[in-house]
Amino acid sequence: MTHIRELADLARVRTSHYTGCNEEQALTYACEDIVIDVLGSRIMSEDELTIWIADVCEREDVDAPVLVLLPEKGRIAGSTDIDGNVMCLRGRTPSVAVALHELAHVVSRASNHDSQFRTSLVALWRRHLSVEHAGLLHSLYNSTELDVGGWE
């Protein structure tokens, strides 16, 4: 397995792929993408995802957002309207990782990608994706000097 420093360096390089983002947001995205490149993420159909999101939200004690699937083409994998409680995901079979990213906005009530958002995302990945995914993401955030809460 690649050393965490090498993956952190790769995340820093990848920030250039996220045009229109500030550095913190681009680095947050890059760290997530690297974890998915290394460990993968389950893909679900719309029906499976709708049921799964409702289950996750019940466990997290938040209202499940309305799910809208966007056409395949486009550069944004997902977006969430926190106030309207609507989550948009790109494609007919979105990944669990992207869905959890958008749910982290719902759980943290953060429209940006700050420490509170990242802490929520790591916790969601730990509970609903895997400890391995969450541990690598947490380590990458720390290694790239992005603030994130402690490992609970």
C-alpha positions in Angstrom: 0.0 0.0 0.0 1.1 3.5 -0.7 2.4 5.6 2.2 0.0 8.2 3.5 2.4 11.0 2.7 2.4 10.0 -0.9 -1.4 10.0 -1.0 -1.4 13.4 0.7 1.0 14.8 -1.9 -1.2 13.4 -4.6 -4.2 15.1 -3.0 -2.4 18.4 -3.1 -1.6 17.9 -6.8 -5.2 16.9 -7.6 -6.6 20.2 -6.2 -6.0 21.7 -9.7 -8.7 19.4 -11.0 -11.4 21.3 -9.0 -11.7 24.6 -10.8 -13.9 27.2 -9.3 -13.3 25.9 -5.8 -11.3 27.5 -3.0 -8.2 25.6 -1.8 -10.0 24.1 1.3 -12.9 22.8 -0.8 -10.6 21.4 -3.6 -8.4 19.6 -1.0 -11.4 18.2 0.7 -12.7 16.8 -2.6 -9.3 15.5 -3.6 -8.9 13.6 -0.3 -12.3 11.9 -0.8 -11.5 11.0 -4.4 -8.2 9.4 -3.4 -9.8 7.3 -0.8 -12.4 6.1 -3.4 -9.6 5.4 -5.9 -7.8 3.3 -3.3 -10.7 1.5 -1.6 -13.7 1.9 -4.0 -17.3 2.7 -3.2 -20.5 0.8 -3.7 -22.8 1.9 -6.5 -26.6 1.7 -6.0 -29.6 2.1 -8.2 -32.1 4.9 -7.4 -34.5 2.5 -5.6 -31.7 1.0 -3.5 -30.2 4.4 -2.7 -33.6 5.9 -1.7 -34.2 3.1 0.8 -30.5 3.2 2.0 -30.6 7.0 2.5 -33.8 6.8 4.5 -32.2 4.2 6.7 -29.0 6.2 7.2 -31.1 9.3 8.1 -33.2 7.4 10.6 -30.0 6.2 12.3 -28.5 9.7 12.2 -31.8 11.2 13.5 -32.2 13.7 10.6 -35.0 14.1 8.1 -34.2 12.2 4.9 -33.7 14.7 2.0 -35.7 14.4 -1.2 -33.4 12.6 -3.7 -33.1 13.9 -7.3 -30.9 12.1 -9.8 -29.4 14.5 -12.4 -28.3 13.5 -16.0 -25.0 11.7 -16.4 -23.1 14.6 -18.0 -21.8 17.4 -15.8 -18.9 18.1 -13.7 -20.6 18.2 -10.3 -21.2 14.8 -8.7 -23.8 16.1 -6.3 -25.3 19.1 -4.4 -27.5 19.6 -1.5 -30.0 22.3 -0.7 -29.9 22.3 3.1 -32.9 24.6 3.6 -35.1 22.8 1.1 -33.7 19.4 2.2 -33.1 18.2 -1.3 -30.1 16.2 -2.4 -29.1 16.0 -6.0 -26.8 13.2 -7.3 -25.4 12.8 -10.8 -26.1 9.7 -12.8 -28.5 6.8 -12.6 -26.3 4.8 -10.2 -24.5 7.2 -7.8 -21.9 5.9 -5.3 -22.4 5.6 -1.6 -19.4 7.9 -1.0 -21.0 10.7 -2.9 -24.4 10.2 -1.2 -22.6 10.3 2.2 -20.8 13.5 1.2 -24.1 15.2 0.4 -25.7 13.8 3.6 -22.8 15.3 5.6 -24.1 18.7 4.5 -27.5 17.7 5.9 -26.1 16.4 9.2 -23.6 19.2 9.8 -25.9 21.9 8.4 -22.7 23.2 6.7 -23.0 24.5 3.1 -19.3 24.7 2.9 -16.5 22.1 3.4 -15.1 23.3 6.7 -13.9 21.3 9.7 -17.5 20.7 10.9 -18.4 19.2 7.6 -15.3 17.0 7.4 -15.8 15.7 10.9 -19.4 14.8 10.0 -18.3 13.1 6.8 -15.7 11.0 8.5 -18.2 9.9 11.1 -20.8 9.0 8.4 -18.2 7.1 6.4 -17.2 5.2 9.6 -20.7 4.2 10.4 -22.1 3.7 6.9 -19.3 2.9 4.6 -16.4 1.3 6.5 -13.9 2.1 9.2 -11.1 1.6 6.7 -12.6 4.3 4.4 -13.1 6.7 7.3 -9.6 6.0 8.8 -7.9 6.7 5.5 -10.0 9.9 4.9 -9.2 11.1 8.4 -5.5 10.4 7.9 -5.5 12.3 4.6 -7.3 15.3 6.1 -4.7 15.4 8.9 -1.8 14.8 6.5 -2.9 17.6 4.2 -3.4 19.9 7.2 -7.1 20.2 6.9 -8.8 20.6 10.2 -11.0 17.7 11.2 -12.4 16.5 14.6 -10.8 13.7 16.5 -11.2 10.0 15.7 -14.1 8.9 17.9 
